[in-house]
Amino acid sequence: MAAKNTSKAKMLLCFQTLLDMVKKRAALGLAPPTNEEEWFNTLKKDGLIIIDVYNKWSGPCLAMSSVIKKIRVQCQVKLGREFNHTTACCDDIPQLNIFKRSCKPVFLFYRDQQLIWVIQGADAASMRKYINEEMKDCEPGTNRRTRTLSLEDAVPVDQEDLDSEFEIIEETERRARVVEETGVDFYLDNTRVLLLTDAHKKLNLINRHLGSAGEKN
């Protein structure tokens, strides 16, 4: 009886040691890319790659990072398969600059250097569901999905509305500066002016406007 208990204890110890090793390996992940060259090198890695895209002011999504690490351990233990996980700052990598104004966490799924899926926001349920489906697609005899996306497709939908609001604010500020500097509201005077980008253009427009006013008088 004592021998059986000793054997069982050894087996449990071996399993726990193996599980600890898997957890440590899962915690490491890939080194975050910090420039364009490292970004492309990251995409060349084998298998599924999940990339948490973040802004410098917000940092990576720590809550989802913990979720992804747990799923990775489960895939290694139950399925004998693994995927890669890393983070990338959209301020440092030109290809990711389109996410600069995004307030949501964005998770990009790459395989064979192709963007195959995206999750917006801290959605643990969707993350778990998609990773499990993708890992099953790797089984022999399974037809792997071939659908690919563009990075533009990955930008949160509400980002377009946010961009429009920024454009309206910027246009309003430009108009206020022109009226303040020239004393003439070209917009109300039906002058064909949409954007005044520098002092030279402003002066030319003022001269033309004053000249046409003098001819009418």
QUIFEN-V490778 format. One record per residue. RES is the residue in one letter. OMEGA is omega in whole degrees, 0 to 359 (NA if undefined). NEAR is the number of other ideal C-beta (glycine too) atoms within 12 Angstrom. D_CENTER is the distance of its C-alpha to the mean C-alpha in Angstrom with 2 decimals. Layout:
((RES,OMEGA,NEAR,D_CENTER) (RES,OMEGA,NEAR,D_CENTER))
This chain:
((M,180,7,57.42) (A,180,8,56.38) (A,179,9,55.37) (K,180,10,53.10) (N,179,11,51.41) (T,179,12,50.93) (S,180,13,49.43) (K,180,14,47.07) (A,178,14,46.02) (K,179,14,45.32) (M,178,14,43.19) (L,179,14,41.14) (L,179,14,40.77) (C,180,14,39.64) (F,180,15,37.08) (Q,178,15,35.75) (T,178,14,35.59) (L,180,17,33.68) (L,178,19,31.23) (D,178,16,30.73) (M,179,17,30.06) (V,180,26,27.44) (K,179,20,25.71) (K,179,16,25.81) (R,180,21,24.40) (A,182,28,21.54) (A,183,19,20.80) (L,181,18,20.52) (G,178,27,17.62) (L,176,32,16.43) (A,181,16,16.52) (P,176,29,13.21) (P,182,32,13.09) (T,178,19,14.08) (N,185,18,14.80) (E,181,17,14.70) (E,180,15,17.46) (E,177,22,16.04) (W,180,33,12.77) (F,177,17,15.14) (N,177,20,17.32) (T,182,31,14.75) (L,180,32,14.23) (K,180,19,18.05) (K,181,26,18.44) (D,174,17,20.39) (G,181,27,19.42) (L,178,39,16.31) (I,177,38,13.28) (I,184,45,10.57) (I,176,46,7.63) (D,180,43,6.21) (V,184,44,3.44) (Y,174,33,5.92) (N,179,27,8.54) (K,184,18,11.96) (W,183,12,13.75) (S,183,23,12.15) (G,180,19,11.52) (P,179,28,10.07) (C,184,31,11.01) (L,181,16,14.53) (A,180,18,15.77) (M,177,34,13.47) (S,178,29,14.01) (S,179,21,17.67) (V,182,29,17.42) (I,179,41,15.79) (K,178,31,18.51) (K,179,23,21.19) (I,180,35,20.22) (R,177,38,20.26) (V,181,30,23.72) (Q,179,24,24.96) (C,180,31,24.00) (Q,183,24,25.82) (V,187,22,28.85) (K,185,16,29.31) (L,183,21,28.12) (G,180,12,28.50) (R,179,26,25.07) (E,177,32,21.95) (F,181,35,18.31) (N,180,34,16.12) (H,177,41,13.40) (T,178,35,11.69) (T,178,37,9.15) (A,180,42,7.79) (C,184,30,8.16) (C,178,36,6.85) (D,186,22,10.54) (D,186,24,12.08) (I,184,33,10.79) (P,182,19,11.96) (Q,184,29,10.03) (L,182,36,6.69) (N,182,21,8.93) (I,180,25,8.42) (F,186,36,5.66) (K,183,26,8.53) (R,182,26,10.32) (S,178,32,8.08) (C,181,21,10.01) (K,169,28,8.45) (P,178,36,6.60) (V,181,42,4.05) (F,181,42,5.80) (L,179,44,6.49) (F,180,37,10.29) (Y,170,37,12.22) (R,181,31,15.99) (D,177,18,18.37) (Q,179,18,15.71) (Q,175,21,14.73) (L,186,28,11.66) (I,180,32,13.61) (W,177,30,11.68) (V,173,34,8.69) (I,180,33,9.16) (Q,181,27,8.25) (G,181,22,10.01) (A,184,25,12.20) (D,184,22,14.13) (A,181,22,16.20) (A,179,15,18.56) (S,179,21,16.22) (M,180,35,14.65) (R,182,22,18.25) (K,184,17,19.49) (Y,180,27,17.13) (I,179,41,17.48) (N,179,23,21.23) (E,181,22,21.46) (E,178,32,19.70) (M,178,29,21.99) (K,178,21,24.97) (D,180,26,24.15) (C,182,24,24.81) (E,180,15,28.40) (P,178,9,31.18) (G,180,8,32.34) (T,178,12,29.15) (N,181,10,27.75) (R,178,21,24.09) (R,184,20,21.88) (T,182,11,21.27) (R,178,16,18.92) (T,181,20,16.01) (L,172,21,13.22) (S,178,15,11.89) (L,177,27,8.50) (E,178,17,10.25) (D,185,19,10.82) (A,180,31,7.30) (V,180,29,7.30) (P,184,25,9.03) (V,182,17,12.74) (D,178,16,13.95) (Q,180,24,12.02) (E,178,16,14.93) (D,180,15,17.45) (L,178,20,16.03) (D,179,19,16.27) (S,179,14,19.79) (E,178,15,20.78) (F,180,16,19.83) (E,179,17,21.89) (I,180,14,24.77) (I,181,14,24.82) (E,180,16,24.82) (E,178,19,27.54) (T,179,15,29.58) (E,178,16,29.49) (R,181,24,30.62) (R,180,24,33.44) (A,180,16,34.59) (R,180,20,34.78) (V,180,32,36.82) (V,181,21,39.23) (E,184,13,39.67) (E,186,19,40.35) (T,184,26,42.56) (G,181,13,44.05) (V,177,24,43.49) (D,183,18,41.02) (F,182,29,40.45) (Y,180,21,38.48) (L,180,11,41.47) (D,178,20,43.90) (N,174,11,42.24) (T,185,23,41.64) (R,180,13,39.17) (V,177,26,36.52) (L,182,15,32.86) (L,175,19,31.25) (L,192,28,33.22) (T,180,15,31.27) (D,185,14,33.95) (A,182,14,37.48) (H,179,11,39.22) (K,180,19,38.08) (K,181,26,38.99) (L,179,16,42.50) (N,180,19,43.12) (L,179,28,42.18) (I,180,25,44.42) (N,179,16,47.32) (R,181,20,47.05) (H,181,25,46.87) (L,180,20,49.92) (G,180,13,51.78) (S,178,17,51.43) (A,179,14,52.53) (G,179,10,55.62) (E,181,9,56.61) (K,180,8,56.57) (N,NA,7,58.83))
